[in-house]
Structure formats: structure tokens, C-alpha cells
Amino acid sequence: MQRPQAEHKQLKHHHSEQNEHNSNNGTRIAASSSTHGLDTSTPISAHNAGGAAPVQPPKSLALSQNNYAASDTSGEEEFLDSRYECAICIDWLNEPVLTSCGHRFCKRCLTDWLQNHNQCCPLDNKQLSAEQDIFPDNYTRREIEQLKHKCPNSPLGCALVASPIEVHRHLPSCPYRRQPQPEQLEEKCPFAKIKCDFVGRPETNQLEEHLKSDMPHHMQLMLQAFQQTAIATWQPQKASSSTSTSSGSTLKNGHGHGHGQLAPPPQYANGVDEQIVETMYQRIVVLEQRTREQETRIENLNKQLRLARQPIDPRYSNGTIVWNIGHLGSLVSRLRANANNQVYSHECYTSPYGYKFCARLNIQPRKPHVLSLHVHLMQSENDFHLDWPFKGRIKLCMVHPTDASQSQHDTIMTKPEILAFHQPREAISTRGFGFLEYANISNIMHLGFVADDRLLIKIEINLV
Amino acid sequence: MANMAVSRIKREFKEVLRSEEIVQCSIKIDLVNDSWTELRGEIAGPPDTPYEGGKFILEIKVPETYPFNPPKVRFITRIWHPNISSVTGAICLDILKDNWAAAMTLRTVLLSLQALLAAAEPDDPQDAVVAYQFKDKYDLFLLTAKHWTNAYAGGPHTFPDCDSKIQRLRDMGVDEHDARGVLSKENWNLEKATECLFS
């Protein structure tokens, strides 16, 4: 009499557990609904049959449930008592042994440990000798044997109740164990429905690659599948009815003309639709033509825009550099950060076949509050026929944006002994001529030379 | 992987998930692949240390012979600490080498590493440069460790002076991490660091 009662309780427990699972998540629902198929005699299935017919879980759900099983906390572990736990495998003590320092381990685990390492207890590092310090702990073995645990597959119908060690041994051969599903290791292409037979391994990105590279193949499969559906759903009698309407009147009239029926859905191999397709096709041709015309126009406009944006040829600058220096604040901090940072202006020619110059700004590390401004000769294609050294007058002007009378003017006359005016040997002559201390930066800011974070320097270079 | 290693790692994983430390957000563990051979740990910098407020990511590789041999652990987050390589993240900790015991778990390893952050052993260093700074210029060590925690682990202390020196080196075309490493090594002396980089 005792036994059936126990079983009844167990079922009740099972029942409540299942309700909880039902409300928990989708994966658990899949697990419990598959149970219904197995034990039809239990009251649970009756309860469920009252609701709706048991629904076969979709395959994807079943798969994810199987993945989930890896982190499943089955009842067996909830009871794992630290007294009966082996510190090496963190599992039930299997053939427990006791050390002389008072720790219990599985016999296998401790022998493996002592063989692999110096002869110490894994818990307190006490020296252990395999012969003298290890004793079988039959007391604990009996204690564990007397514990009664359900098989973790009991929700699936396994009625085994035994000691945890026996349950462990029974698991691999449990008739109710979850069947290993080899497909779990494969990843099917989402286009498998339309006969793409690609299968990848989930740990690689093969599927992703396949989806990227085999797009044309998928398109073709889709077209085939579509044609097949079209053929399969084509009903000749409908075609004949619509041809009769089209012969009598237009399609629109055909709507009302039928015997109170709706117009047939669009089909292939149908005269009216062919007409529609033809008009659509013509329309597409017209639109494509127009798109192409528009594209050409856009291209032409872009070309014009590019031409308009090209800077003026420095050849025709007549020896004048109008240097508009933007973002002065950040420029100054960049120049100050490193003595090697400098900024060059665009180039100018004194005449179309004359000397080529540019200007340079930098900040001396020793004098971080003043800007240096130098003029540099540049190599040009005219150098060979010009007279060297360059002789002329260089006017520097820092332009005041609002008050022209405040603009700062400086004039330099060249001297033949200054190396900066000799024929340059590099693209930009390494020697420049100008002012090491051209302007005090705080003065520039203070006197209003900088408007909108811009500074304008004008340089005129003339021959004399 | 050997059956024992897998089943143990699974149990340990659950142990960490259930532990108190995870509630306090001081340690964390994540799976990297399905074979349970590689995991990703995370420890919070312990309070009252230069690492406070930082989150440090660890790479944990479980050998087939686990738990008879220790897991291979390395810092992925860069850190300035005498017992951790500032370049590779390799850790010098006895329990990850000779003093490993099979009764130790991922949880105890993570907690030991946290303890290591709180109590460095400069006499048994992994990174000699850091250890020298720790012993010789402790104030600079604290500053550097806090700066690294801020730069790599999301720590709260910022050091504009360090940042600007790094920026100076970056302006010369030096990689940010290299710049930080050399400056830290040279006790934040910009001239010496530049010399070291360009000579």
C-alpha cells in the first residue's frame, strides 16, 4: 500500500512542477507537452486534454530546449550536500576515501590527483602518502547509499528511485533519457524550404558566408518555387471565365458581369494579365529611359561643379598671396604643441613665368607667445631662365577685418647675400626670410585682427 | 575534452552564478564557446586600491586535465600591477602554477585574483618595471595604476596631465598604448619617454 501512495505524491509534485514550467518559458512548454504523449494515464494529461489538444512542439523549439538542457538544474543537484561532495569533481562521493587530515574524496579523484602532483591534500596541502594516509570511508558510502533520489528523467516517466550514485550510473542507460539529436550540431539554411540543401556547423560562420555568396542561387530557387506555386494554383476554368469576360467587355466590366462572383485572382497564362504585363513592361521601358537621361544630366552638372570649384591657377596671382587662415585657435595650439609643426600657405608666382613663393607660419618653442612668418622660394619650372638671387620687395600685411587703418604693414627688401633668395635646391627652399617675431598672438586677438577665428595675411612680392 | 573537466566546469559555472559575489557584482563569468574550454571572467577592482571602480576582463582556458592542472588565466584588460604583465596580461600567482590544488574552483581563482589586486607582491614580480616603480616611487605607481584603470577598465579617476603627455606623443605618430606604456615606464617624464621611443 505504501508504494502507490508514494507514487501518487510524486505525480502530484510532478503536476505542480509542470504548471510552473508552463508559465515559465517556451522551452519548458516544449518539454512538458512532449510528456503528454508518453503517460496518458496520469491525471495531468486528462487535465490538459480538457483544454486543447496537445500541440506538437515546433522543431526549432525542441532544438533550443535541447541546448538549454546543458544548463538545466535538475533536481538531483539541489540535494547535493557539501558533506557528501568530493572537492575534486564537485559531485557525489563515489567510493569515498578519508585522508589522515580528515577530508573526503572519491577514490578515483584522489588517486588521480596524487599521481599527477606532489603528494599533498588538495584542501589543506598536508603531505599524504598513498599507502598510509588514505582509508576507505565505508560509513559515508553507506550514508550516501541510503539516500533515495529520483532519476532526473522522472518528468519524462522514469520511475527509478535509488541512491545518487546508482542514479548516476543508471542515467546513460535510462530508457527515458533524451535522445541525442545529431541535427542539433547542424545549421540549416533558412532557404531549406525551397530546396537549398546547404548545411553548416553552428560553431563556424559558414551559414553567414553561404547566405552572402549564394544569393543568386537563392533567387533562382525562389523563382522556381514561385513558378511552381503559380502553376499549381492555376485553374483553367477560371482562365476561361475571364477570357469570356474580356471578349465581351473590358476587365472592369468583367467585375460586375460575373454571376455575383469576385473577379479571379491574377494568374499567369491568362489573356487579361498578359495585357497588364505588357503595359507595365512598356511603362518600365519609358521609366528606365527617363532615369538614364536624368543620370546623364546629374553627371554633367557634377562635372561643371567640379570645374567651378577648382582653385585659381597660382601662375596668375601676380606675386600676391592672400592667406586666409581659418581655425586660428586650434592652429595656434597645434603649433605650440610641437616646434616641428608648421603651416604653409598656397603658392604664388611673381608673374606667369616668374619666381614661385609660399609663406610659412610657426611658433618657436622658446617664444610661445609670438607667431613667426617667413617667405620661402619654391622650385618651379621657370628657375633655369630666371636671374638669381631674386631681387625685389616683399610687402607683408596683416589685414584688420574692420578698420583698414589698423592693418599692420611691413616691407622687406631683398639683399643678394641672403641665402633664402638664392635658387632653391628643394621643392621648398629650406631657408626662408621674414620675421621670427612677426606678431604677438595675444595682441592679434586683442586688437581684433581675428574675426570668426580667421586671420588674413596678404603678401605682395614684386621685382625691382 | 575529458568528461570530468566538462562536468566540473558546468558545476563551477553554476556555483559562480549562485554565489554572493555575483549579487554584489564583484565577479562574473561568461561562456565563450559551447565546448566549455574557454570562459571569460570579470572582476571588479577592490575598494581602497588604485583599481577601484574598474572592471577587469580575464581570459580563462580550461585544460583537458582540469581539475588536476590549473586553468590558464590572463588579463585581457590592460592593467598596471607588479604581478601582471603590462604588455601581455600574464599573471604571476602561485596558485595558477605550482600551488594549484584540485579543490580550487573558478570562483576561488577569481577571488584570489581580486585579492592579488589588493595585495601586490613586488618581490615576486611578473613586470619588473612596475615592481620597481611600486617599491621606489609608490606615489607614481598609484597615479599610473589609477590612470590605467581609468583608460582601460572604466575607472573614475582622470589625469589630464597624463592624457596631455600621451597626446603629445601621439602627435609625433606614436600609438596611444605604446605612448602610455613608455610614459608609465619612464615615470611620466616626457623627455625620457621621447628619447626612449626615438633612439
Chai-1 contact restraints between the chains, C-beta under 6 A:
chainA,res_idxA,chainB,res_idxB,connection_type,confidence,min_distance_angstrom,max_distance_angstrom,comment,restraint_id
A,A87,B,A103,contact,1.0,0.0,6.0,A-B,restraint_1
A,I88,B,P67,contact,1.0,0.0,6.0,A-B,restraint_2
A,I88,B,A102,contact,1.0,0.0,6.0,A-B,restraint_3
A,C89,B,R8,contact,1.0,0.0,6.0,A-B,restraint_4
A,I90,B,R8,contact,1.0,0.0,6.0,A-B,restraint_5
A,I90,B,R11,contact,1.0,0.0,6.0,A-B,restraint_6
A,W113,B,F68,contact,1.0,0.0,6.0,A-B,restraint_7
A,W113,B,A102,contact,1.0,0.0,6.0,A-B,restraint_8
A,N116,B,F68,contact,1.0,0.0,6.0,A-B,restraint_9
A,P122,B,A101,contact,1.0,0.0,6.0,A-B,restraint_10
A,P122,B,A102,contact,1.0,0.0,6.0,A-B,restraint_11
A,P122,B,A103,contact,1.0,0.0,6.0,A-B,restraint_12
A,L123,B,A103,contact,1.0,0.0,6.0,A-B,restraint_13
A,A337,B,D171,contact,1.0,0.0,6.0,A-B,restraint_14
A,N338,B,D171,contact,1.0,0.0,6.0,A-B,restraint_15
